[in-house]
Amino acid sequence: MKIVTLKGQIELISGLHIGGGDDTMKIGGIDNGVIKDINTNKPYIPGSSLKGKIRSLLEWNIGVVGIGDGNPFNSKLLDNAIFDDNTTKQNAETLLKLFGDKEGQFGITRISVGDCNLSDESKDMILSEAKYENVINRQSGTAEHPRQTERVPAGVKFDFDIRVKVFDEDNEQELIDMVKKGFELVESDYLGGNGSRGYGRVKFILSE
């Protein structure tokens, strides 16, 4: 076995909101705060958020979402008719190797996604902006229910560190290519919440 490391930066192209789960009411404060490191009070991107987004988009891209009843794809579903296409089946098996298979057919999870902390070059930047949101009354045309959502502004960069275990029976290039395909899909979609409103557009910059 060997471990391949993919490192680089995630650059925000638009404001990013990944919620911090703070249910404390603050009078005159932000309604929806972003998640922050408890020691530094600076925003970060949880590895679980990035990993979950990559897996979800890969499942859509491969075409296996519709056969899982909303649950993560697993090897029990490999007898579905869509896998008469060998390419689809090969991609599905690579996905299960990379992210793990609860049925155990493809062994343990190969990918480990660390939390993405602020890049050194971004630590002195403005790291928070309040985005005002509201609902438009369709009859009167007036704005209602104003609220503030905190975002990390465009231009801020985070460091990512992803590690992939490669066993003797694995095809290393297939696993790495799938991770990179996940990057492309996130870039084409969004990361975090409120993506339909333009939040969370990002760019992955791989280190050489």
Residue, then its C-alpha position, 0 to 999 in steps of 0.5 A: m500500500k502507498i498513500v498519494t497526497l493531493k494538495g493545493q488551494i481552494e479559491l473563492i470566486s463568489g462568497l461562501h457560506i458553510g453554516g456554523g450551526d449557531d442557534t444563539m439569537k443575537i439582537g442586531g447580529i448575523d442571522n446565519g453565521v459561517i463555521k469558524d475554528i473554535n481556537t482562532n475564530k477564523p472560517y474554514i471548510p470542513g473536510s466532511s463538507l468537501k468530501g460529501k459534495i465531491r461524492s454526491l456530484l460524482e454519483w450524479n455524474i456517473g448516473v447512480v443516484g436514481i437507483g439508490d432511493g436517496n441513499p449513498f450508492n453501494s455495491k448491492l446496486l451493481d446488478n442494476a441494468i444500467f451497469d450493462d455499460n462496462t464504462t458505467k460499471q467501472n466508474a461505479e466500482t472506482l467510486l466505491k473503492l474511493f469512498g468506501d462501500k457499506e456492504g464491504q465488497f470493495g474494502i475500506t475507504r481510500i480517501s481522507v479529506g482534511d479540513c481546509n484552513l485559511s491559506d497564509e496569504s489570506k489571513d490578513m484579508i477581510l474574512s466576513e461579509a453580511k449578505y442581505e437576503n429577503v423574500i419578494n411578495r409576488q402581489s405587492g412587489t415589496a421585500e419581506h422577511p429581511r435577514q443577514t447571511e454571513r459569507v466568506p468573501a470572494g478572493v479568499k483562499f483555503d489550503f486543502d490536503i487530500r490523501v488517497k490510499v492505494f492498495d496493490e490491487d487498485n488502479e492508482q490513476e483511476l482513483i486520482d482521476m476520479v478525485k480530480k473529476g470531483f474537483e471539476l464538478v464542484e467548480s461547475d456547481y458550488l460548495g456550501g449553501n445557497g448555491s442557487r443564489g450564486y454562493g460558493r463558486v470556487k476554483f481548485i488550484l493543485s500544487e505541483 
